[in-house]
Amino acid sequence: MSLGKKFHEQLVTAATAPHIPERVRSALEAWRAVDLRYKQWFLKEAKVRLTTEQLLDDILVQDDDCFDATEDAWLNYQAQPTPENEAVLLRSLAEWGETRTRLMQKYAG
């Protein structure tokens, strides 16, 4: 399993883990809802309608940037679940969801 898939799986699992604070679980659940819509959109529309350049230069770059920021925030939060690290994680999850939503709207058919 790739590191990306492993990280993704950790976020999905944490969304329902009872030891994770409610604020974090709620943010993870909101992110997961967008994540599911995004994956469906990507497979059904983006890969079919968009050019390779659009996919690589716009969608994947922005999504990768958000992925990296959220992964860093998640690792920091796991290492030290301080209020500051929690706030950074919540912000990263929200920004990733907002970025994916904007991309789906931008390229809506």
Wavefront OBJ file of the C-alpha trace (Angstrom):
o trace
v 0.000 0.000 0.000
v 1.359 3.395 -0.934
v 2.048 6.014 1.703
v -0.711 8.173 0.239
v -3.274 5.403 0.557
v -2.097 4.615 4.071
v -2.488 8.275 5.090
v -5.918 8.447 3.450
v -6.963 5.304 5.300
v -5.800 6.822 8.601
v -7.998 9.871 8.043
v -11.020 7.742 7.176
v -10.512 5.533 10.231
v -9.975 8.513 12.536
v -13.311 10.011 11.464
v -15.081 7.354 13.532
v -12.494 6.656 16.233
v -13.905 7.352 19.704
v -10.556 8.560 21.076
v -10.413 11.402 18.519
v -11.968 14.652 19.844
v -15.396 15.520 18.429
v -14.157 18.676 16.635
v -11.551 16.665 14.766
v -13.985 13.834 13.960
v -16.493 16.359 12.608
v -13.842 17.961 10.411
v -12.751 14.538 9.193
v -16.347 13.550 8.419
v -16.889 16.783 6.455
v -13.637 16.207 4.564
v -14.657 12.593 3.876
v -17.991 13.668 2.381
v -16.191 15.979 -0.056
v -13.555 13.310 -0.672
v -16.209 10.804 -1.776
v -17.929 13.319 -4.077
v -14.554 14.355 -5.507
v -13.507 10.783 -6.263
v -16.792 10.071 -8.028
v -16.514 13.327 -9.985
v -12.898 12.653 -10.889
v -13.623 9.172 -12.233
v -16.873 9.999 -14.030
v -16.190 13.478 -15.351
v -12.681 14.829 -14.929
v -10.790 11.908 -16.439
v -13.230 11.827 -19.360
v -13.710 15.519 -20.181
v -10.535 17.307 -19.169
v -7.277 17.486 -21.034
v -4.151 15.949 -19.581
v -2.777 19.458 -19.140
v -5.811 20.541 -17.091
v -5.578 17.422 -14.972
v -1.865 17.751 -14.302
v -1.408 21.512 -14.144
v -4.496 22.466 -12.213
v -6.286 19.655 -10.464
v -3.487 17.359 -9.387
v -1.133 20.170 -8.377
v -3.709 21.826 -6.138
v -4.883 18.522 -4.692
v -1.301 17.411 -4.007
v -0.524 20.705 -2.243
v -3.532 20.221 0.028
v -2.660 16.557 0.571
v 0.868 17.482 1.656
v -0.313 20.226 4.012
v -2.929 17.973 5.580
v -0.517 15.080 5.950
v 1.972 17.341 7.744
v -0.790 18.699 9.983
v -2.051 15.178 10.758
v 1.420 13.916 11.668
v 2.039 16.938 13.891
v -1.339 16.491 15.558
v -0.704 12.793 16.172
v 2.708 13.527 17.652
v 1.431 16.391 19.818
v -2.346 16.827 20.029
v -2.100 20.418 21.231
v -4.805 23.006 20.567
v -2.468 24.717 18.103
v -1.826 21.524 16.127
v -5.523 20.713 16.212
v -6.347 24.142 14.770
v -3.816 23.662 11.963
v -5.270 20.226 11.191
v -8.845 21.532 11.138
v -7.805 24.375 8.839
v -5.944 21.985 6.517
v -8.910 19.623 6.264
v -11.270 22.526 5.551
v -8.954 24.008 2.919
v -8.556 20.634 1.202
v -12.325 20.193 1.067
v -12.824 23.745 -0.196
v -10.147 23.292 -2.866
v -11.751 20.107 -4.122
v -15.187 21.729 -4.130
v -13.837 24.714 -6.115
v -12.180 22.398 -8.628
v -15.393 20.417 -9.136
v -17.323 23.663 -9.635
v -14.707 25.107 -11.970
v -14.802 22.106 -14.268
v -18.473 21.204 -13.875
v -20.029 20.009 -17.083
l 1 2 3 4 5 6 7 8 9 10 11 12 13 14 15 16 17 18 19 20 21 22 23 24 25 26 27 28 29 30 31 32 33 34 35 36 37 38 39 40 41 42 43 44 45 46 47 48 49 50 51 52 53 54 55 56 57 58 59 60 61 62 63 64 65 66 67 68 69 70 71 72 73 74 75 76 77 78 79 80 81 82 83 84 85 86 87 88 89 90 91 92 93 94 95 96 97 98 99 100 101 102 103 104 105 106 107 108 109
